[in-house]
């Protein structure tokens, strides 16, 4: 089968950057550690943990576009740690070199240029930092499946693993609290929760706002002593309603 030029270029970049077979890649001790860390995650145990005792990691990314499976890549990522509903002060943020041009339309949204990311680490290197940071946690994000999809693309290629962590989407929790149906932008939810966004369309600014939004929504839907599964059930109920 003859590959179209963009796909051929994408595959060439992967081949030259990393050993091609999964077996070869898993000989790298760092990838072995990532693989073992993800395999050790216990989603059911995390879901049973009381809200006040749960470690959450809020995640946000900026990307070259919307389509992880069509060659778009992460250009910036931020992680914020919460213990229960309280920020711990731990955070991780970095630009990421996507190894491709950032379309002007995307730059107009997040203001990240090709020059900004030229000396930044590539996503494979960033994963060696963020997987230990995520650790045993519940992931939080606004439209968080978008961010997870981009990370899973690289994780699966590198070590045939995906993030097994339970996740909570602040958009879905907002619908559960407000009763509003439809696509809800971060700005809409922030206004509802009386949260000010500092640095909209920056990974760190959006992650900080999402953390504050989650604090508000979680207190509406659950109590500190109740397990995180209560919030997961609320989210699941909203998702089922959306598919009716």
C-alpha positions in Angstrom: 0.0 0.0 0.0 1.4 3.4 -0.9 1.2 5.9 1.9 0.3 9.5 1.3 3.1 12.0 1.8 2.0 13.3 5.2 1.6 9.8 6.7 4.9 8.6 5.2 6.6 11.6 6.8 4.9 10.9 10.1 6.1 7.3 10.1 9.6 8.3 9.1 9.8 10.7 12.1 8.7 7.9 14.5 11.2 5.4 13.0 14.2 7.8 13.3 13.3 8.9 16.8 12.6 5.6 18.5 13.3 1.8 17.9 10.5 0.6 15.7 9.2 -2.6 17.4 7.5 -2.6 20.7 9.8 -5.3 22.0 12.9 -3.1 21.2 11.3 -0.1 22.8 10.6 -2.0 26.0 14.3 -2.7 26.4 14.7 0.9 27.4 14.7 1.0 31.2 12.7 4.2 31.3 10.0 2.7 29.1 9.9 -0.4 31.2 9.3 1.9 34.2 6.5 3.7 32.5 4.9 0.4 31.4 5.2 -1.0 34.9 3.8 2.1 36.5 0.7 2.1 34.2 0.1 -1.6 34.7 0.3 -1.1 38.5 -2.6 1.4 38.6 -5.7 0.1 40.3 -8.7 2.0 39.0 -11.3 0.2 41.1 -9.3 1.0 44.3 -9.0 4.7 43.3 -12.8 4.9 42.7 -13.5 3.5 46.2 -11.3 6.0 47.9 -13.2 8.8 49.9 -13.1 12.2 48.2 -11.1 13.8 50.9 -8.3 11.2 50.7 -8.1 11.0 46.9 -5.2 12.4 44.9 -6.4 14.2 41.8 -4.3 15.5 38.9 -5.8 18.2 36.7 -4.6 18.0 33.1 -4.7 20.4 30.2 -3.0 20.5 26.8 -2.6 22.8 23.9 -2.2 21.1 20.5 -1.5 21.7 16.8 -5.1 20.7 16.1 -8.1 18.6 17.2 -7.2 15.2 15.6 -4.7 13.1 17.5 -5.1 10.2 15.1 -4.5 12.4 12.0 -1.1 13.7 13.0 -1.9 16.5 15.4 0.4 16.8 18.4 0.7 18.4 21.8 2.6 21.7 22.0 2.0 22.4 25.7 0.9 20.5 28.8 0.2 21.3 32.4 -0.6 19.1 35.4 -1.9 20.4 38.8 -2.0 18.2 41.9 -4.9 18.2 44.4 -5.2 16.3 47.6 -8.9 15.9 48.2 -10.1 19.3 46.9 -7.1 21.3 48.0 -4.2 22.3 45.7 -0.9 21.0 47.1 1.2 23.5 45.2 2.8 20.8 43.0 2.5 21.5 39.3 4.2 20.5 36.1 4.1 22.5 32.9 6.2 22.5 29.7 6.2 23.4 26.1 6.5 20.4 23.8 8.2 20.2 20.4 5.5 18.6 18.1 8.1 17.8 15.3 5.8 19.4 12.8 4.7 23.0 12.0 2.0 24.6 14.1 -0.8 25.8 11.9 -1.4 29.6 12.0 -5.0 29.0 13.0 -3.8 27.0 16.1 -1.3 29.7 17.0 -4.0 32.3 16.9 -5.8 30.3 19.7 -2.9 29.5 22.1 -0.3 31.9 20.8 2.4 29.2 20.7 4.7 29.5 17.6 7.1 27.2 15.9 10.0 29.3 17.4 8.6 28.8 20.9 8.8 25.0 20.7 12.0 24.6 18.7 14.1 23.9 21.7 11.4 22.2 23.8 11.5 18.4 24.6 9.5 16.0 22.4 6.5 14.3 23.9 8.3 11.0 24.4 10.7 12.7 26.8 7.9 14.6 28.5 6.1 11.3 29.3 9.0 10.3 31.5 8.1 13.2 33.7 4.4 13.2 33.6 3.7 9.5 34.2 5.4 9.6 37.6 3.6 12.9 38.3 0.2 11.3 37.5 1.0 8.3 39.6 -2.0 6.9 41.4 -4.6 9.6 40.8 -7.9 10.4 39.4 -7.5 12.6 36.3 -9.5 15.8 36.0 -10.0 18.0 32.9 -12.5 19.9 30.8 -13.3 17.7 27.8 -10.6 15.6 29.4 -10.9 12.7 26.9 -9.3 15.1 24.3 -6.2 15.4 26.4 -6.1 11.7 27.3 -6.5 10.7 23.6 -3.3 12.6 22.7 -1.3 11.0 25.6 -2.6 7.5 24.8 -1.6 7.8 21.2 2.1 8.2 22.2 1.9 5.7 25.1 0.4 3.0 22.9 3.1 3.5 20.3 5.9 3.5 22.8 4.9 0.7 25.2 1.6 -0.7 24.1 -0.1 0.9 27.2 -2.8 3.5 27.7 -3.7 5.5 30.8 -6.0 3.2 32.9 -6.8 6.0 35.4 -10.4 6.9 36.1 -11.2 10.5 35.0 -13.7 13.2 35.7 -14.8 15.7 33.1 -15.8 19.1 34.5 -18.1 19.6 31.6 -20.1 16.5 32.5 -20.1 17.4 36.2 -21.3 20.9 35.3 -24.2 19.4 33.3 -25.0 17.2 36.4 -25.1 20.3 38.6 -26.7 22.8 36.3 -29.0 20.7 34.2 -27.8 22.4 31.1 -27.5 20.2 28.0 -25.0 20.6 25.2 -21.4 21.6 24.6 -20.2 23.8 27.4 -17.0 25.9 27.0 -14.6 26.4 29.9 -15.6 30.0 30.1 -19.3 29.1 30.5 -18.5 26.7 33.4 -16.1 29.1 35.0 -18.8 31.8 35.0 -21.3 29.5 36.6 -18.7 28.5 39.3 -17.5 32.2 39.7 -14.0 31.3 38.7 -11.7 33.7 37.0 -9.5 32.3 34.2 -6.0 33.8 34.2 -4.4 32.8 30.9 -7.2 31.4 28.8 -5.9 28.9 26.1 -2.6 28.4 28.0 -2.3 24.9 29.4 -1.4 26.1 32.9 -4.1 28.8 33.0 -6.8 26.5 31.9 -5.6 23.7 34.3 -5.7 26.1 37.2 -9.2 27.3 36.3 -10.3 23.7 35.8 -9.0 22.8 39.3 -11.0 25.6 40.9 -14.1 24.6 38.9 -13.8 21.0 40.0 -13.6 22.1 43.7 -17.0 23.9 43.3 -18.8 21.2 41.3 -17.5 18.3 43.5 -18.9 20.0 46.6 -22.3 20.3 45.0 -22.3 16.6 44.0 -20.6 14.8 46.9 -19.3 15.0 50.5 -15.8 14.6 51.7 -16.3 11.2 53.2 -18.1 9.7 50.1 -16.1 7.7 47.6 -15.1 9.2 44.2 -17.3 6.6 42.6 -20.2 8.9 43.5 -18.9 11.5 41.1 -18.1 8.9 38.5 -21.7 7.7 38.7 -23.0 11.2 38.2 -20.7 11.6 35.2 -21.9 8.3 33.8 -25.5 9.2 34.2 -25.0 12.4 32.2 -23.2 10.5 29.5 -26.0 8.0 29.2 -28.6 10.8 29.0 -26.6 12.4 26.2 -26.7 9.2 24.2 -30.5 8.8 24.4 
